[in-house]
């Protein structure tokens, strides 16, 4: 007999797959891992270069919020460990619209658990496995004070998925992701970076559920405190543009969330890392909880 499922309108962000590069979630959550691109967002490798990026997030879920910001499911809690490896190769002597062309791919891995005491043993679940991979390309341009790029990605539903689970590494949902990122140096050692993305999720054929379009803005303001070191503030603002659909009917569940916190980074042309803490500021129709991140890159 299939286990009892928690209504999506209440779970929203708890049937979660939050990996570092790509995931479309039921319950109005974005296919984009919000808040990971807050330093040098507009930078892409030079012609002929290959970069590997490692994204690592620990999300401590401490609540589930409804559309009014009120807690539902008393004492609900969980943890998500999300990791992803992303490879970006910039083609040699390939130009389009005056910019460099880069190819990219990413593969996430997710390990998480959730506990909703009010549901008894049926409210406990855990899962781990590969998430849904991403494939795409970048167009990038650069000047001494302004770096920017356009990002197009396609998510394939190949990750681990069980329609009766409360938590899944994969989503069984195709998704299209479009983004624009920039890094601006207005004065001296000050850096302003952002990445704005729109995420469109197709219908999950196993559940007849389709999440709405999510608009996410990653934001970062950083200051170079030494030759290779920076410190700053980073986070994201996320809002859903339209309602979720279930069995062809509008069900609402528009999610909105904001997180903000300090970050510290070190970087050269060959390698670097960013450590960050992001605290919940605002959450509606999604899970609440703070996030720790440690992301790195290396040039080959």
Phi, psi and omega in degrees: 000134181293143179288154180294138180256143176282137180303135181297328183296341178259322181290309181054267185270010182270328172285073204250148170222099189245076180262173192283345181238327185196124171198134174257129186243146170287159180083024171080023180256148188290155172282351183259134178284091190301141171089008183265348183245082185234004177226127179049046185299328183274356186277137174224151182301155179287168181308129178087352183271151174237131178239141172250133180241137176243124180245132184219122183231140169241115182251121180260100182280123181238002180191165170236127186250141175269190184294343178261003180084006181276148178285135172239164186055080182308137176066016175297138180205163179183173177222141176236122170257115183238132182224149176207146173248127182237133177245133179230123178240124178267122185291145176279138175053031175244117182232146176213127183054033178081003182245163175285151179249128179235143174256146183214155175208149180216147178227119180265159172226134185231136175226117184209163174216158180219145180222118177241092189304326183297340180265003180068212183294338179285347180264010178248133180203153175211155180200152174211151179158183180286142176269191182278127182285158180237142175226141181185193180215163179231144166245128187226147179226155183212141170225172182302330184242359183213120176244137179206159180207158173247134188238127176235125183223148178237130181254128179258137184277066183254000183282171178298129184209137175223117185297338181267000182275153174279338184219138186220137172292325177250171186239354181057032185218127172287152180209150177242132183235129177235133182217154172230126182235148177214155170229127184236134175251089185291321179210139170041242186265009182271133179238133173241122183231149176202154171223121180251128185224150172242135186234119181249120179258134174279173183289140171280110186293337181283336185236355183057038182240138178227123178283153178286171179289131181252133175250124184233135174238107169283140185223141176208136173237118188230152180232133180282106182272347176202182185304317183243358184257147174219156174222147182188196179234134181218164178170206181204160170235128183231135177216146180263132188275335180214167185286157170289158177236135177229121183054035178082002181248144178287129182237005178078234177064032178292119182268146175216138180202155177217136173228151183206145178181177182282157176212153181224135183220159175225136181202141169236185176290341186258330181198164178179177179207161174223128174249136186213151172234129180235123183259143176301130173248323186206136179209126177224131181054042178201174176279152177250152179157150182277162186229137170248138180225147170219106183243146180217168178214159178210137178266139177251000000 
